[in-house]
Amino acid sequence: MTQRHNGSSKMMTRGRRKIFMIFCAFVIVLIILVVIIWFGMNYDEDEDPSSPLPPSPSPLGRYKKAAVATNGAPCAQIGKDILLKNGSAVDAAIAALFCEGVTCLQSMGLGGGFFMTIYDRKNRKAISLDARETAPAGATEDMYHGNANLSQYGGLSVAVPGELRGYWEAYKRFGRLPWKDLVMPSVELCQKGSPVNAYTARLLRYKEEKIKESPTMSEILINPETGKTWEEGQVIKRLALAETLKVIAEEGGDALYNGSLVKSFVDDIRNLGGIITQEDMANYRVNWDEPIHTDLMNGKLTVYSGPPPGSGVLLMKNLTSKEYAVGIRKELSDMKTWQEPEHYGAVLSQPEDHGTAHISIVSPDGDAVSVTSTINLLLGAVARSQSTGIILNDEMDDFSAPNITNAFGIPPSPANFIKPGKRPFSSMCPLIFVNNETGDVRLVIGAAGGSKITTAATLVSIFNLWFNQTIKEAIDSSRIHHQLFPMHLQYEHGFLKQNVEGLRNIGHKMEKLKSAGSTLTAVAYDGKELTANSDYRRLGRIAGF
């Protein structure tokens, strides 16, 4: 009896201990959950910091001979591979652009257009290529009758794309490798599928409603198993585009303009309500121009960019003009700010290129390419040519329209009204800085981000060239932006709390950006090594050797 009782007591003791341990574990878990919930409710992860943020995870590439900075993950490597085969800087840029059209489909592709600045190290000469989209021959100033949706979505928003003809004309002038070598890596990428990163997944979720309204876009961007847009880590296959690229590899860059692809491409646009004709495609021409340029640092550097309709002229003529600086300085005060845009000389609205991507390249022979490409708004017209797989631009929205005042009460610019064959204004400004003493490239840089492109490119260039920050430090730095319309000073997370409060105290209306306002890719050279960085905000990539 005693042994049985003792055994029973031990069992009861062990049972109580087990229950007590479970209870304690439950209490600990409950406390942890309460703490997590409390912090989640009371801690603002976006609170402006009082000290600088730590460096981003984006790598700073260091190379001796060549460097490529892109947005799409595989594209930098594709550009590097072209350079290793003794391809030119332009060869590498074209191959990377084909790739970007697959991996960054929300921003650019064969349905868009671009500006390219090229530097020839041997001859110490820069040249600019304008492959911007143009208004169709049937376009008129009042074709949208005040309906903004028609200029942003569907076939009527599509301007004549210049992207592929731009590649072809650049290749004919500066190409070195067989044309096929530049196209085929992207064919394989279309067939295997392009991985979706966190940045692209977030943008697709943002546009999901519009994507679902578009049968041509739903076909490639909606996961049939979930009924939602593709998530991070999944892949997007572009089988129709793969077949189109095969044709382009065989026929060359004119395939879409007067070759075997043009009829079906135009038919698709017209079936979507567009007015582009085969004649519009055949008549499209790129523009080769002398770049605008100006000397900096008492003549030690020269900066090159494309002329209008790009915005390089705004960056250079306004931001480097002593007369302009003196005039603006007279209107500034250390103790207050004004809320009237006209006080600072602003009178007209400006276009926005939201869906944009930039590539920066320096080749072993010292040549360089800075190229910015766009389909305008995110996913362009949110429409696709089903026969070719090409996502269409909505570049017509970059024009101004008469008798339409924008949301900020600002009149449109008559200089940017729609006319047949005209190119709309753009905020894109691919830049190349050259060391005049050596003839070497000093900095190749460009940005995506609409009207924030010029301010972002200016700030990062100043940080690198004047403040001696590494190109990664310069790109990592939190940025501010003011475009006068609206009268808000926009800033990124990371801009110091004391600076935000100081600016607010003198009257600025501070607006914190909820996402990346601008993203950059750049390659810098200090005379000893090349350094490259692709903005962490976009999860871009770099490569080199």
C-alpha positions in Angstrom: 0.0 0.0 0.0 2.8 2.4 0.9 4.7 1.8 -2.3 1.5 2.2 -4.3 0.8 5.4 -2.5 4.3 6.8 -3.0 4.2 5.9 -6.7 0.9 7.6 -7.0 2.2 10.8 -5.2 5.2 10.9 -7.5 3.0 10.7 -10.6 0.7 13.5 -9.2 3.8 15.6 -8.5 5.2 15.1 -12.0 1.7 15.9 -13.4 1.5 19.1 -11.4 5.0 20.1 -12.5 4.1 19.5 -16.1 0.9 21.5 -15.8 2.9 24.3 -14.0 5.5 24.3 -16.8 2.9 24.5 -19.5 1.2 27.3 -17.6 4.5 29.2 -17.3 5.2 28.8 -21.0 1.7 30.0 -21.8 2.2 33.1 -19.6 5.6 33.8 -21.2 4.1 33.5 -24.7 1.2 35.7 -23.6 3.6 38.4 -22.3 5.6 38.3 -25.5 2.5 38.7 -27.6 1.3 41.6 -25.4 4.7 43.3 -25.8 4.7 42.8 -29.5 1.2 44.2 -29.9 1.9 47.1 -27.6 5.0 48.0 -29.5 3.2 47.5 -32.8 0.5 50.0 -31.7 2.8 52.5 -30.1 6.0 52.4 -32.1 6.2 54.2 -35.5 8.9 52.5 -37.5 8.8 55.5 -39.9 9.6 58.0 -37.2 12.2 60.4 -38.4 15.6 59.4 -37.0 17.8 61.8 -35.0 21.0 60.2 -36.4 22.0 58.9 -39.8 20.7 55.5 -40.9 23.2 52.6 -41.3 24.4 51.8 -44.8 22.0 49.9 -47.0 22.6 46.3 -48.0 23.4 47.2 -51.6 27.0 46.4 -52.5 29.6 48.9 -53.7 31.3 47.2 -56.6 35.0 47.9 -57.2 36.5 47.1 -60.6 39.7 47.7 -62.6 38.4 47.6 -66.2 34.7 47.8 -66.6 31.4 48.2 -64.7 27.7 47.8 -65.4 24.9 49.1 -63.1 21.3 48.1 -63.9 17.9 47.6 -62.3 17.0 44.1 -63.3 18.9 41.3 -61.4 20.2 39.4 -64.4 20.8 42.4 -66.6 24.1 43.6 -65.1 25.6 40.2 -65.7 24.4 40.1 -69.2 26.0 43.5 -69.9 29.2 42.3 -68.3 29.2 39.1 -70.4 28.9 41.3 -73.6 32.0 43.4 -72.5 34.0 40.2 -71.8 33.3 39.2 -75.4 35.0 42.5 -76.5 31.6 44.1 -77.1 31.4 47.9 -77.1 29.8 49.9 -74.3 26.8 50.4 -76.6 26.6 46.6 -77.2 26.4 46.0 -73.5 23.8 48.8 -73.0 21.6 47.3 -75.7 21.8 43.8 -74.3 21.1 45.1 -70.8 18.1 47.1 -72.1 16.6 44.1 -73.8 16.9 42.3 -70.4 15.5 45.3 -68.5 12.4 45.2 -70.7 11.8 41.7 -69.4 12.8 42.1 -65.7 11.5 45.7 -65.2 8.3 45.3 -67.3 6.5 47.9 -65.2 9.0 50.6 -66.2 10.3 50.1 -69.7 10.5 47.8 -72.8 10.1 47.7 -76.6 6.9 49.6 -76.3 8.6 52.7 -75.0 11.4 55.1 -75.8 14.7 56.4 -74.3 17.4 59.0 -74.2 21.1 57.9 -74.4 24.3 59.8 -73.8 27.4 58.1 -75.2 31.0 59.0 -74.6 33.8 58.0 -77.0 37.0 58.0 -74.9 39.4 57.7 -77.9 38.1 60.8 -79.6 37.0 62.5 -76.4 33.6 63.1 -77.9 30.1 62.8 -76.6 26.9 62.3 -78.6 23.2 62.1 -77.7 20.6 59.7 -79.1 16.9 60.6 -78.7 14.6 57.6 -79.3 11.7 59.3 -77.5 8.1 58.3 -78.5 6.2 60.5 -80.9 2.6 61.5 -81.3 0.8 59.6 -84.2 -0.1 61.5 -87.4 -3.7 61.4 -86.4 -3.2 63.0 -83.0 -4.8 66.4 -82.2 -4.5 68.9 -79.4 -7.9 68.2 -78.0 -8.1 64.5 -78.7 -8.9 63.6 -75.1 -11.5 66.3 -74.4 -10.5 66.6 -70.8 -10.7 62.9 -70.1 -7.4 62.0 -68.4 -8.2 58.3 -68.4 -8.0 58.2 -72.2 -4.4 59.6 -72.1 -3.3 57.2 -69.4 -4.9 53.8 -70.2 -5.7 51.9 -73.4 -4.8 52.2 -77.0 -5.5 56.0 -77.4 -2.7 56.7 -74.9 -0.1 55.0 -76.9 2.5 57.1 -78.8 4.7 55.7 -81.6 7.4 53.7 -79.7 11.1 54.5 -80.5 12.8 51.9 -78.3 13.8 49.2 -80.8 14.7 51.5 -83.6 16.9 53.4 -81.1 18.7 50.2 -80.3 19.1 49.4 -83.9 20.5 52.9 -84.9 22.9 52.9 -81.9 24.1 49.4 -82.9 24.7 50.3 -86.5 26.9 53.2 -85.4 28.7 51.7 -82.4 28.0 48.0 -82.3 30.8 45.5 -82.4 29.4 42.0 -81.7 26.8 40.1 -83.8 23.3 41.6 -83.2 22.0 38.2 -82.2 24.4 38.1 -79.3 22.6 41.1 -77.8 19.1 39.7 -78.1 19.3 36.0 -77.4 20.0 36.2 -73.6 16.7 37.9 -73.1 14.9 35.2 -75.2 16.1 32.6 -72.7 15.0 34.8 -69.8 11.5 35.2 -71.3 11.2 31.4 -71.7 12.5 30.4 -68.3 10.8 33.2 -66.5 12.0 36.4 -64.8 12.1 36.2 -61.0 9.9 38.8 -59.2 11.7 40.7 -56.5 10.1 42.6 -53.6 10.1 45.9 -55.4 8.2 44.6 -58.5 5.8 42.5 -56.4 4.8 45.6 -54.4 4.2 47.6 -57.6 2.1 44.8 -59.1 0.0 44.7 -56.0 -0.5 48.5 -56.3 -1.7 48.2 -59.9 -3.6 44.9 -59.4 -7.1 46.4 -59.9 -6.1 48.0 -63.2 -4.3 44.8 -64.3 -7.4 42.8 -63.7 -9.4 45.2 -65.9 -7.0 44.5 -68.8 -7.3 41.1 -70.3 -4.0 41.5 -72.2 -2.1 42.3 -69.0 -3.9 39.8 -66.8 -2.7 37.0 -69.1 0.9 37.5 -67.9 0.7 39.3 -64.6 -2.1 37.4 -62.7 -1.2 34.0 -61.2 -4.0 31.7 -62.4 -3.8 29.6 -59.2 -4.4 32.5 -56.8 -6.2 35.1 -59.0 -3.7 37.7 -57.7 -0.6 39.3 -59.1 2.7 37.4 -58.9 4.5 37.5 -55.5 8.1 37.8 -54.6 10.1 34.7 -55.6 7.7 33.6 -58.3 8.6 34.0 -62.0 6.9 35.7 -64.9 7.2 34.0 -68.3 6.9 36.1 -71.5 6.5 33.5 -74.2 4.9 35.7 -76.8 7.7 38.3 -76.3 10.3 35.5 -76.6 9.0 34.7 -80.1 9.1 38.4 -81.0 12.7 38.7 -79.8 13.6 35.7 -82.0 12.2 37.5 -85.0 14.1 40.7 -84.0 17.3 38.7 -83.6 16.9 37.5 -87.2 15.5 40.6 -89.0 17.2 43.3 -87.0 15.7 46.3 -85.3 13.5 47.4 -88.2 11.3 44.3 -87.7 8.8 46.3 -85.7 8.8 49.3 -88.0 8.7 48.0 -91.6 9.3 44.2 -91.1 7.2 41.2 -90.3 6.0 42.3 -86.9 4.6 45.7 -87.8 1.1 44.7 -89.1 0.1 42.6 -86.1 1.5 45.1 -83.7 -0.4 48.0 -85.2 -3.6 45.9 -85.4 -3.3 45.1 -81.7 -3.0 48.8 -80.8 -6.0 49.7 -83.0 -8.1 46.9 -81.5 -7.4 48.6 -78.2 -8.8 51.9 -79.5 -5.5 53.4 -80.6 -4.8 55.5 -83.8 -1.2 54.4 -84.6 -0.8 53.3 -88.2 1.8 51.3 -90.1 2.9 54.5 -91.7 3.5 56.0 -88.3 5.8 53.1 -87.5 7.7 53.2 -90.8 8.2 57.0 -90.5 9.6 57.0 -87.0 13.1 58.4 -86.9 15.6 58.7 -84.0 17.5 62.0 -83.5 21.3 62.1 -83.2 22.4 65.4 -81.5 25.3 67.1 -80.0 24.8 66.9 -76.3 24.3 69.9 -74.2 27.3 70.4 -71.9 28.8 72.7 -69.4 32.1 73.0 -67.5 32.3 72.5 -63.7 35.0 72.8 -61.0 36.7 75.7 -62.8 36.9 73.7 -66.0 38.2 70.4 -64.5 35.0 68.6 -65.4 32.5 68.7 -68.2 29.0 67.2 -67.8 27.1 66.0 -70.9 23.4 65.2 -71.4 20.8 65.2 -74.1 19.0 68.3 -75.4 15.3 68.9 -75.2 12.8 67.2 -75.0 14.9 65.7 -72.2 15.6 67.6 -69.0 19.4 67.8 -69.1 19.2 71.4 -70.2 17.2 72.3 -67.0 19.7 70.6 -64.8 22.7 72.4 -66.5 21.5 75.8 -67.5 19.5 76.5 -64.4 21.5 74.7 -61.7 24.9 75.9 -63.0 24.0 79.4 -64.1 25.5 82.2 -61.9 22.8 84.6 -63.1 20.0 82.1 -62.3 21.5 81.5 -58.8 21.8 85.2 -58.1 18.2 85.7 -59.2 16.9 82.9 -57.0 19.0 83.9 -54.0 17.2 87.3 -54.0 13.9 85.5 -53.5 15.1 83.3 -50.6 15.1 84.0 -46.9 16.8 82.1 -44.1 13.8 82.7 -41.8 10.7 82.0 -43.9 9.4 80.4 -47.1 6.7 81.5 -49.5 3.7 79.3 -50.5 3.2 80.9 -53.9 5.0 79.0 -56.7 5.2 82.1 -58.8 7.4 83.7 -56.2 10.2 81.3 -57.3 9.4 81.8 -61.0 7.3 78.7 -61.7 4.4 79.2 -64.1 3.7 75.9 -65.9 3.1 72.3 -65.0 5.7 69.6 -65.9 5.3 66.0 -67.1 6.1 63.0 -65.1 7.8 59.7 -66.2 7.0 57.3 -63.4 7.7 54.0 -65.1 11.4 54.5 -65.9 14.7 52.6 -65.7 18.3 53.7 -66.0 21.5 51.9 -67.0 25.1 53.1 -66.5 28.1 51.5 -68.2 31.8 52.0 -68.6 33.7 49.6 -70.9 37.4 48.6 -70.8 38.3 51.1 -73.5 37.0 53.9 -71.4 33.8 54.5 -73.4 30.6 55.1 -71.5 26.8 54.9 -71.9 24.2 56.5 -69.7 20.7 55.6 -70.9 17.2 56.2 -69.4 14.2 54.3 -70.8 10.5 54.6 -70.1 7.0 53.5 -70.9 5.8 56.6 -68.9 3.4 55.6 -66.0 3.8 52.3 -64.2 2.9 49.5 -66.7 2.4 52.2 -69.3 -1.0 52.0 -70.9 -1.7 48.9 -68.8 -2.2 47.2 -72.2 -0.2 44.7 -74.2 0.1 43.7 -77.9 -0.9 40.1 -77.6 0.6 39.0 -80.9 4.1 40.4 -80.0 3.9 40.4 -76.2 5.1 44.0 -76.0 3.7 46.2 -73.2 2.5 49.5 -74.6 3.5 53.0 -73.4 1.1 55.7 -72.4 3.4 58.5 -73.4 0.6 60.6 -74.8 -0.1 61.6 -71.2 3.2 63.4 -71.1 1.8 66.0 -73.4 -0.2 69.0 -72.1 -3.8 69.6 -73.2 -5.4 73.0 -73.8 -8.1 74.4 -71.5 -7.2 71.8 -68.8 -5.9 73.1 -65.6 -4.1 70.4 -63.5 -5.0 69.3 -60.0 -2.8 72.1 -58.5 -4.5 74.9 -60.4 -1.6 75.4 -62.8 -2.2 75.9 -66.5 -0.6 73.5 -69.1 2.4 74.4 -71.1 1.4 75.5 -74.7 4.9 74.4 -75.8 4.0 70.9 -74.8 0.6 70.6 -76.6 0.0 67.6 -78.8 1.0 67.8 -82.5 1.5 65.0 -85.0 5.0 63.7 -85.0 6.0 65.7 -81.9 7.9 64.4 -78.9 6.6 65.3 -75.4 8.7 66.9 -72.8 10.5 64.5 -70.4 12.2 64.7 -67.0 14.8 62.1 -68.1 18.5 63.3 -68.1 21.2 60.6 -68.6 24.5 62.2 -67.5 28.2 61.6 -68.1 30.8 63.7 -66.3 34.3 63.7 -67.9 37.7 64.7 -66.4 39.1 67.3 -68.8 42.7 66.7 -67.7 42.8 63.0 -68.5 39.8 62.6 -70.9 38.5 59.8 -68.7 35.0 59.4 -67.5 34.5 60.6 -63.9 30.9 59.7 -63.3 28.1 58.0 -65.3 24.7 58.5 -63.7 21.0 58.7 -64.2 17.7 58.2 -62.4 14.1 57.0 -62.5 11.4 58.9 -60.6 9.5 61.4 -62.8 10.1 65.0 -61.8 12.4 63.8 -59.0 15.0 62.6 -61.6 16.8 66.0 -62.0 16.9 66.7 -58.2 18.1 63.2 -57.4 20.8 63.1 -60.1 22.0 66.5 -59.0 22.1 65.7 -55.3 23.9 62.4 -55.8 26.4 63.9 -58.3 27.2 66.7 -55.8 27.7 64.2 -52.9 30.1 62.2 -55.0 32.0 64.9 -56.9 32.1 67.7 -54.4 31.7 66.1 -51.0 33.8 63.0 -51.9 31.3 60.4 -50.8 31.6 57.0 -52.4 29.0 56.5 -55.0 27.2 54.1 -52.7 27.2 56.6 -49.8 25.9 59.2 -52.2 23.1 57.0 -53.5 22.2 55.7 -50.0 21.8 59.3 -48.7 18.2 60.3 -47.9 16.9 62.7 -50.5 14.6 65.8 -50.5 12.6 67.2 -53.4 10.7 70.4 -54.2 9.1 71.0 -57.6 6.9 74.1 -56.6 3.8 72.3 -57.7 2.5 71.4 -55.2 4.2 73.7 -52.6 5.4 70.7 -50.5 8.9 69.8 -49.6 9.1 66.1 -50.0 11.6 63.9 -48.1 12.5 60.3 -47.6 12.7 58.3 -44.4 16.2 58.9 -43.0 16.1 62.6 -43.4 17.1 63.8 -39.9 14.3 64.8 -37.5 16.0 68.0 -36.5 16.2 69.1 -40.1 12.6 68.2 -40.8 11.5 70.3 -37.7 13.8 73.2 -38.7 12.3 73.4 -42.2 8.8 73.1 -40.8 9.5 75.9 -38.4 10.3 78.4 -41.2 7.1 77.6 -43.1 7.7 74.6 -45.3 4.9 72.1 -45.7 6.8 68.8 -45.1 5.6 65.7 -46.9 7.2 62.4 -46.1 7.3 60.0 -49.1 5.8 56.6 -48.5 8.0 54.9 -51.0 11.1 55.5 -53.0 10.8 58.9 -54.8 13.7 58.2 -57.1 16.2 55.5 -57.8 19.6 55.7 -59.4 22.3 53.6 -61.0 25.8 55.0 -61.3 29.5 54.2 -62.1 32.2 56.4 -60.8 36.0 56.5 -61.6 38.6 58.2 -59.4 41.6 57.5 -61.7 42.5 54.3 -60.1 39.4 52.1 -59.9 35.8 52.0 -61.0 33.1 51.9 -58.4 29.5 51.0 -59.1 26.2 51.0 -57.2 22.6 50.3 -58.0 20.0 51.9 -55.7 18.9 49.7 -52.8 15.5 51.3 -53.1 14.9 49.3 -56.3 17.0 46.2 -55.5 19.2 46.7 -58.6 22.4 44.9 -59.5 26.0 45.7 -60.5 28.7 43.7 -62.3 32.1 44.3 -63.6 35.7 43.1 -63.9 
